[in-house]
């Protein structure tokens, strides 16, 4: 599951889970250095999901990574 929502006037949040979208996490780590990690979610000491803080100028990239239509 991958979701994107508006955080404030300058940022969006992108949440992705490790079970389905390891590729998204790898692409963010490699190509999107300005996506900051807000939270990491663990279950039984295993990474389950990551929440990123995305600058407003990267809104389109976040929605494309999530494969979600923009509002």
PyMOL commands that set and color helices and strands:
alter all, ss='L'
color gray80, all
select helices_A, chain A and resi 22-31+56-66
alter helices_A, ss='H'
color red, helices_A
select strands_A, chain A and resi 2-6+11-17+36-43+46-55
alter strands_A, ss='S'
color yellow, strands_A
deselect
rebuild
show_as cartoon
